[in-house]
């Protein structure tokens, strides 16, 4: 036992955090891979410190962009605080890579001999609370008559298994493409030379749209999944540029499908990108 009678492996951090839960803007932002934190129960999963800060463990920059968007658009942000190497909150609970044995080319030793009880523990203490929190936010907004557009925010590594990825941003749609297509058009209008990946660097066929489909299409909401190449958003200036651009374009896409305009600093000023 540790101090105050707490077990030495006690996790004193909540598995999910909600920022600006009462936000009145039309968007709800969720970040499945916001953190590289490994709860004490799982040690270091057999990985070095350098491996635990690589993209295999989280989506660098995704939370920073989301928090800036929360300020610009008065949007709630729901973020997981647990590394996807412990459990991937963007996978269904029966997905084979829910708890990855290998991420990109790196084996995860701490996941190699996982028992059914361990797997269920991870679901109950990290995956389930995250998705329950998203449901609470969306349900409260629905009960208040407040429409929601779900934005699933991610980042991707510039090189994957030795292959360069050319898109600075990719958009992934659920079964309903309408809002994502409008966002693509808004991004193209905002910067004609911007290389926007459509269903890149992944698509629903890769099994990476659980959160998008479960809470978006599953709730009858307009929704989109945004992937930003992480070298674009590792520094404050890049975070600000992309958040400002997305605030404008998310709003323009909403107007294009019949929603009212949202007034934010980025949208009102049309600030530099």
C-alpha positions as CSV (number, residue, x, y, z in Angstrom):
1,X,0.0,0.0,0.0
2,X,1.1,3.5,-0.7
3,X,0.4,6.8,1.0
4,X,-3.1,7.3,2.4
5,X,-3.8,3.6,2.1
6,X,-4.0,3.7,-1.7
7,X,-2.8,0.6,-3.6
8,X,0.6,1.2,-5.3
9,X,-0.9,0.6,-8.7
10,X,-3.9,2.9,-8.1
11,X,-4.7,5.2,-11.0
12,X,-5.5,8.6,-9.6
13,X,-6.4,10.1,-13.0
14,X,-9.9,10.0,-14.4
15,X,-9.9,8.0,-17.7
16,X,-11.8,10.8,-19.5
17,X,-11.9,14.6,-19.3
18,X,-14.5,17.0,-20.5
19,X,-13.6,20.6,-21.2
20,X,-16.3,23.3,-21.6
21,X,-19.1,20.7,-21.1
22,X,-21.7,23.6,-21.3
23,X,-20.4,25.0,-24.5
24,X,-23.2,26.5,-26.6
25,X,-21.6,26.2,-30.0
26,X,-22.9,23.7,-32.5
27,X,-19.9,21.4,-32.5
28,X,-18.8,18.6,-30.1
29,X,-15.2,17.6,-30.4
30,X,-13.9,14.2,-29.3
31,X,-10.3,13.1,-29.1
32,X,-9.8,9.4,-28.8
33,X,-6.0,9.5,-28.8
34,X,-5.4,12.6,-26.8
35,X,-2.9,11.1,-24.3
36,X,0.1,8.7,-24.1
37,X,-0.5,8.1,-20.4
38,X,-0.3,4.5,-19.3
39,X,-2.1,3.8,-16.0
40,X,0.2,2.4,-13.2
41,X,-1.5,-1.0,-13.3
42,X,0.1,-1.6,-16.7
43,X,3.6,-0.4,-16.0
44,X,5.4,0.7,-19.1
45,X,4.0,-2.1,-21.3
46,X,7.6,-3.2,-21.9
47,X,8.3,-0.1,-23.9
48,X,11.1,2.4,-23.6
49,X,10.5,6.1,-22.8
50,X,11.3,7.0,-26.4
51,X,8.7,4.5,-27.7
52,X,6.1,5.8,-25.3
53,X,6.2,9.3,-26.7
54,X,6.1,8.2,-30.3
55,X,2.9,8.5,-32.4
56,X,2.2,4.8,-31.7
57,X,1.1,5.8,-28.3
58,X,-1.1,8.8,-29.1
59,X,-2.0,11.6,-31.6
60,X,0.4,14.4,-30.9
61,X,-1.1,17.9,-31.4
62,X,-4.7,16.6,-31.7
63,X,-5.7,17.8,-28.3
64,X,-4.0,21.2,-28.6
65,X,-5.9,21.9,-31.8
66,X,-9.1,20.7,-30.2
67,X,-8.7,22.9,-27.1
68,X,-8.1,26.0,-29.3
69,X,-11.2,25.1,-31.4
70,X,-13.1,24.8,-28.1
71,X,-12.2,28.5,-27.4
72,X,-13.0,29.7,-30.9
73,X,-16.3,27.8,-31.3
74,X,-17.5,27.4,-27.7
75,X,-17.4,23.7,-28.2
76,X,-17.3,20.9,-25.6
77,X,-14.2,18.7,-25.9
78,X,-14.3,15.0,-24.6
79,X,-10.8,13.5,-24.4
80,X,-9.5,10.1,-23.4
81,X,-6.6,10.3,-20.9
82,X,-5.3,6.8,-21.6
83,X,-2.9,5.7,-24.3
84,X,-4.2,3.8,-27.2
85,X,-1.5,1.2,-26.5
86,X,-3.5,0.3,-23.4
87,X,-6.8,0.3,-25.2
88,X,-7.9,2.0,-28.4
89,X,-11.0,4.0,-27.7
90,X,-11.6,4.3,-31.5
91,X,-12.3,0.6,-31.8
92,X,-15.3,-1.6,-31.1
93,X,-14.8,-3.8,-28.0
94,X,-14.6,-6.9,-30.2
95,X,-12.1,-5.5,-32.7
96,X,-8.9,-7.6,-32.9
97,X,-6.7,-4.4,-32.5
98,X,-8.7,-3.0,-29.5
99,X,-5.5,-3.9,-27.5
100,X,-2.7,-3.9,-30.0
101,X,0.0,-6.5,-30.0
102,X,1.9,-4.5,-32.6
103,X,1.7,-0.8,-33.5
104,X,3.1,0.1,-36.8
105,X,6.4,-2.0,-36.6
106,X,6.7,-2.0,-32.8
107,X,5.7,-5.0,-30.7
108,X,3.9,-4.1,-27.4
109,X,5.3,-6.7,-24.9
110,X,2.9,-5.7,-22.2
111,X,-0.1,-6.7,-24.3
112,X,1.3,-10.1,-25.5
113,X,-0.2,-12.3,-22.7
114,X,-3.3,-10.3,-21.9
115,X,-6.0,-12.4,-20.1
116,X,-9.7,-12.0,-20.7
117,X,-10.0,-10.4,-17.3
118,X,-7.3,-7.9,-18.1
119,X,-9.0,-7.0,-21.4
120,X,-12.3,-6.6,-19.7
121,X,-10.7,-4.4,-17.0
122,X,-9.3,-2.1,-19.6
123,X,-12.7,-1.9,-21.3
124,X,-14.4,-1.1,-18.1
125,X,-11.9,1.4,-16.8
126,X,-11.0,3.3,-19.9
127,X,-13.0,2.5,-23.0
128,X,-16.5,2.5,-21.5
129,X,-16.1,5.7,-19.4
130,X,-14.9,7.6,-22.5
131,X,-17.8,6.6,-24.6
132,X,-20.3,7.1,-21.8
133,X,-19.0,10.7,-21.4
134,X,-19.5,11.4,-25.1
135,X,-23.1,10.1,-24.7
136,X,-23.7,12.3,-21.7
137,X,-22.6,15.4,-23.5
138,X,-24.6,14.7,-26.6
139,X,-27.7,13.6,-24.6
140,X,-27.7,16.7,-22.5
141,X,-27.4,18.9,-25.6
142,X,-30.3,17.0,-27.2
143,X,-32.5,17.3,-24.1
144,X,-31.8,21.1,-24.2
145,X,-32.8,21.3,-27.9
146,X,-29.2,22.1,-28.8
147,X,-28.2,20.6,-32.2
148,X,-24.7,19.0,-32.4
149,X,-22.2,18.2,-35.1
150,X,-19.6,15.6,-34.0
151,X,-16.0,16.3,-34.9
152,X,-13.5,13.5,-34.2
153,X,-10.0,14.9,-34.1
154,X,-6.9,13.0,-34.8
155,X,-3.4,13.4,-36.1
156,X,-1.3,11.1,-38.2
157,X,2.4,10.4,-38.6
158,X,4.2,11.8,-41.6
159,X,5.8,8.5,-42.4
160,X,4.1,5.1,-41.9
161,X,6.0,1.9,-42.4
162,X,8.6,3.8,-44.5
163,X,6.0,5.4,-46.8
164,X,5.7,9.2,-46.9
165,X,2.2,10.7,-46.5
166,X,1.7,13.8,-48.6
167,X,-1.5,15.2,-47.2
168,X,-1.3,17.8,-44.4
169,X,-4.9,17.0,-43.6
170,X,-7.3,14.1,-44.3
171,X,-11.0,13.8,-43.9
172,X,-12.8,10.6,-43.2
173,X,-16.6,10.3,-43.4
174,X,-19.1,7.9,-41.9
175,X,-22.0,6.4,-43.8
176,X,-23.4,9.8,-44.3
177,X,-20.8,11.8,-46.4
178,X,-22.7,15.1,-46.5
179,X,-21.0,17.2,-43.8
180,X,-17.6,15.8,-44.5
181,X,-18.0,16.7,-48.2
182,X,-19.0,20.2,-47.3
183,X,-15.9,20.5,-45.1
184,X,-13.7,19.3,-47.9
185,X,-15.2,22.0,-50.2
186,X,-14.7,24.7,-47.5
187,X,-11.1,23.7,-47.1
188,X,-10.5,23.8,-50.8
189,X,-12.1,27.3,-51.0
190,X,-10.0,28.5,-48.1
191,X,-6.7,27.4,-49.7
192,X,-6.9,26.3,-53.3
193,X,-3.4,24.6,-53.1
194,X,-4.2,22.6,-50.0
195,X,-3.8,18.9,-50.5
196,X,-6.8,17.5,-48.7
197,X,-6.9,13.7,-48.4
198,X,-10.3,12.1,-48.9
199,X,-10.6,9.0,-46.7
200,X,-6.8,9.4,-46.1
201,X,-4.6,8.3,-44.5
202,X,-7.3,5.8,-43.5
203,X,-10.9,5.0,-44.3
204,X,-13.8,3.2,-42.7
205,X,-12.7,0.1,-44.4
206,X,-9.6,0.1,-42.1
207,X,-11.9,-0.1,-39.0
208,X,-10.9,3.3,-37.6
209,X,-14.3,5.0,-37.5
210,X,-15.9,3.4,-34.4
211,X,-16.4,6.7,-32.5
212,X,-17.5,8.6,-35.6
213,X,-20.1,6.0,-36.5
214,X,-21.2,5.0,-33.0
215,X,-21.9,8.5,-31.8
216,X,-22.4,10.3,-35.1
217,X,-24.4,8.2,-37.5
218,X,-25.5,6.1,-34.6
219,X,-27.2,9.2,-33.1
220,X,-28.4,10.6,-36.5
221,X,-25.9,13.4,-36.2
222,X,-23.8,15.2,-38.9
223,X,-20.3,14.2,-38.2
224,X,-16.7,14.1,-39.5
225,X,-13.3,12.7,-38.7
226,X,-10.3,15.0,-39.2
227,X,-6.7,13.8,-39.4
228,X,-3.9,16.4,-39.4
229,X,-0.3,15.3,-40.1
230,X,1.3,15.8,-36.8
231,X,4.4,17.7,-38.0
232,X,1.9,20.5,-38.8
233,X,0.8,20.9,-35.2
234,X,3.7,20.2,-32.9
235,X,4.3,23.9,-32.3
236,X,2.0,26.7,-31.1
237,X,2.0,28.6,-34.4
238,X,1.0,25.5,-36.3
239,X,-1.8,24.7,-33.7
240,X,-3.1,28.2,-34.1
241,X,-3.0,28.2,-37.9
242,X,-4.9,24.9,-38.1
243,X,-7.4,25.7,-35.4
244,X,-8.2,29.1,-37.0
245,X,-8.6,27.5,-40.5
246,X,-10.8,24.7,-39.1
247,X,-13.0,27.1,-37.1
248,X,-13.7,28.9,-40.4
249,X,-14.2,25.8,-42.5
250,X,-16.3,23.8,-40.0
251,X,-18.6,26.8,-39.8
252,X,-18.8,27.3,-43.5
253,X,-19.5,23.6,-44.0
254,X,-22.3,23.9,-41.5
255,X,-23.8,26.8,-43.3
256,X,-23.5,24.9,-46.6
257,X,-25.7,22.1,-45.3
258,X,-28.3,24.5,-43.9
259,X,-27.0,25.5,-40.5
260,X,-26.6,29.1,-39.1
261,X,-23.3,30.8,-39.0
262,X,-21.1,30.6,-35.9
263,X,-19.4,33.8,-34.8
264,X,-15.9,33.2,-33.5
265,X,-12.6,35.1,-33.5
266,X,-11.2,33.1,-36.3
267,X,-14.4,33.2,-38.4
268,X,-15.1,36.9,-37.9
269,X,-11.6,38.1,-38.6
270,X,-10.7,35.6,-41.3
271,X,-7.2,35.7,-39.7
272,X,-4.1,34.4,-41.4
273,X,-3.5,30.7,-41.8
